[in-house]
Each structure stands twice: as C-alpha cells, then as structure tokens.
Amino acid sequence: MIRYNIRTCGCFFFFSIPTTIGLVTSIVLITSLEFFDMTLKEYKYEFRVFLSISISVTSSIYGFALRAFYSGLSIFAPITVYIISIILIAGFSLLYLKNTSKYKIAIESYVYALIAISLFLSYFYHIVLNYGATTAVLVLTSVWVYDAGAFFVGLNFGKHKLSPHYSPKKSIEGLIGGMIFTYFYILLYEYVRSIYNLNLINPIQAVFFAILIGLTDTIGDLTESSFKRTYNLKDSGEILPGHGGMYDRIDGLLYLTPSFYFLLKIFGI
C-alpha cells in the first residue's frame, strides 16, 4: 500500500513517480557510462554504452514494477528485475567477449554498477512512494548541505586528516562540522514541512539522520576517490563543466538513498 504518495506540496509535483523514474533513469545512464569509461576503458565504446543502457533500463523497469507491486498489480518481487538483468548480461557477455579475463572484469564491473548505481539510487522510488516527494527532496538537498558544511569547516578548522590514503583534503573536523550543519538544516526543513502538516522527523531522530548523512556521504565519496586513484583520473567525467562528472556529484547520494530509507523504516516513520 502506498502510504504517503499524497503527502506533497504543489511545488514538488515534478517528483511524481513517472518523472522520478525519468530523472533517476537518466542519472543512472550517465553515471553508469562514466563508471564503465573508467573501469572498462579498454573495451569497445559500443559495449560500454550497451551496458550503461541495460542498467538504466533496468532502473526504469524496477520503478514501474515497484509501483505495480505497491498497488497490488504485480505477482513478482521487483528485485527480480535485477536478477534477470544479471543473467541476461552474463549470457550476452559470454557470447560477445569470448575472453575469460575480459568476461570476469566486465561482469564484476557490471554487477557493481547495477547494485551501487542503479539499485541504490532507485531507492528514491521507495521514498517517493512511501514518504512523499518532500522527503525525496530532503534526501537530495541534505547531501548538498553536508558537503557545503564539511567543506567550510574543513577548510577553516580542519587539522586531523580523515583518510589521507584516499582523500588527503578531508578532515575529521569537516566531517563533524558537516553533520552539525546537516542537523540544523533538517530541523529547518521539518519546521517548514510542519506548516503543511508534512513533517516526519523529530529533533531527536534528526541527530541520527545527520550522522547517517555524514557517514554515508563520506563512504560514497571515498569509494569513488579510490576508483579515480586506481585509474589515475581527476574526475569521473566532464558533463558538468567545473564540477567534473555526474558520478562526482552523486557519489555520496548513492549510498545515502537506501540508508535513509532504511532508517525511516527503523524509526517506524
């Protein structure tokens, strides 16, 4: 049953399920292609594009399958879409690559992208269906606030390195400062939502969400940093002039989206 699909303000109408599916699918496509350009650069470009399209289509199908599942119109679990995708790509890659070493690398890269990019980001569908568009916007914007807060505090007060091997510029002070900024942002956001009777997170719960945002954003960022260091890259792409690639912009969001949904469930919201 869809619990909060009507709990939304008019200004967030663009986060309806069809538009959310379109947005997430587009981001998954771009991010997946950047990831494959990084990890499978020795493979033909057409193969990398094929894998990216496959992953984005999977995300789209998963979104519509979820809507049908919540509405009681589907007889199979939506996660089956991802399982079938792995089987199909595994079979196609066997026939296309005809090389055991390339096959192993391609499948490992594909499965990681399918899970960490497509499935993780597709938890926006769960959030919109269960908690409404305003909660999806909170997830998206809280990452921006955390990044801004961590950058400001780290730049001005950072002295203790958080992860010198993966990202020398990050500091423990920045991590804590970003969490504090995020906590007060959540309080402000929930205050505004309370005006429309849409608030879901209380001040005590906001502490845990702020910590979660800081930790998952950092894990996502350090994970991507490790990839870029492995392949000697500064940015994942050039689609956003001055800001790198799409993967650079959403690395933390990928890990936060499912985590945020799970914490909502844990608190019984």
HUJOPE-V407405 format. One record per residue. RES is the residue in one small letter. PHI is phi in whole degrees, -180 to 180 (NA if undefined). Layout:
RES|PHI / RES|PHI
This chain:
m|NA / i|-83 / r|-87 / y|-124 / n|-67 / i|-101 / r|-85 / t|-153 / c|-94 / g|-58 / c|-70 / f|-110 / f|-61 / f|-70 / f|-96 / s|-69 / i|-59 / p|-60 / t|-73 / t|-65 / i|-62 / g|-63 / l|-67 / v|-63 / t|-60 / s|-65 / i|-66 / v|-61 / l|-61 / i|-66 / t|-65 / s|-63 / l|-65 / e|-62 / f|-65 / f|-71 / d|-63 / m|-84 / t|-94 / l|-123 / k|-65 / e|-87 / y|-91 / k|-62 / y|-60 / e|-61 / f|-68 / r|-65 / v|-65 / f|-60 / l|-62 / s|-65 / i|-64 / s|-59 / i|-67 / s|-68 / v|-65 / t|-60 / s|-62 / s|-64 / i|-62 / y|-61 / g|-62 / f|-70 / a|-66 / l|-63 / r|-60 / a|-67 / f|-65 / y|-66 / s|-88 / g|78 / l|-102 / s|-111 / i|-102 / f|-128 / a|-68 / p|-57 / i|-62 / t|-57 / v|-57 / y|-72 / i|-64 / i|-64 / s|-60 / i|-62 / i|-63 / l|-65 / i|-68 / a|-61 / g|-66 / f|-63 / s|-66 / l|-59 / l|-74 / y|-82 / l|-80 / k|53 / n|-151 / t|-61 / s|-68 / k|-65 / y|-63 / k|-60 / i|-65 / a|-64 / i|-68 / e|-61 / s|-66 / y|-65 / v|-64 / y|-62 / a|-64 / l|-62 / i|-83 / a|-75 / i|-104 / s|-70 / l|-66 / f|-61 / l|-69 / s|-70 / y|-68 / f|-61 / y|-63 / h|-61 / i|-67 / v|-65 / l|-68 / n|-98 / y|-128 / g|88 / a|-66 / t|-65 / t|-71 / a|-62 / v|-66 / l|-61 / v|-59 / l|-64 / t|-77 / s|-65 / v|-65 / w|-63 / v|-65 / y|-61 / d|-59 / a|-66 / g|-66 / a|-65 / f|-66 / f|-63 / v|-68 / g|-63 / l|-67 / n|-95 / f|-130 / g|-68 / k|-129 / h|-107 / k|-66 / l|-84 / s|-152 / p|-61 / h|-76 / y|-101 / s|-149 / p|-59 / k|-82 / k|-79 / s|-130 / i|-65 / e|-62 / g|-64 / l|-60 / i|-67 / g|-63 / g|-63 / m|-64 / i|-65 / f|-57 / t|-65 / y|-59 / f|-69 / y|-66 / i|-62 / l|-59 / l|-65 / y|-62 / e|-69 / y|-64 / v|-64 / r|-66 / s|-65 / i|-62 / y|-100 / n|59 / l|-117 / n|-69 / l|-125 / i|-108 / n|-88 / p|-58 / i|-70 / q|-63 / a|-61 / v|-61 / f|-68 / f|-67 / a|-64 / i|-64 / l|-59 / i|-61 / g|-63 / l|-70 / t|-70 / d|-63 / t|-67 / i|-61 / g|-63 / d|-67 / l|-69 / t|-63 / e|-66 / s|-60 / s|-66 / f|-64 / k|-64 / r|-68 / t|-61 / y|-104 / n|55 / l|-121 / k|-85 / d|-131 / s|-76 / g|-172 / e|-131 / i|-69 / l|-115 / p|-51 / g|85 / h|-126 / g|83 / g|-99 / m|-64 / y|-61 / d|-62 / r|-82 / i|-117 / d|-56 / g|-74 / l|-62 / l|-58 / y|-83 / l|-73 / t|-56 / p|-68 / s|-65 / f|-62 / y|-63 / f|-64 / l|-68 / l|-58 / k|-68 / i|-59 / f|-79 / g|70 / i|-78
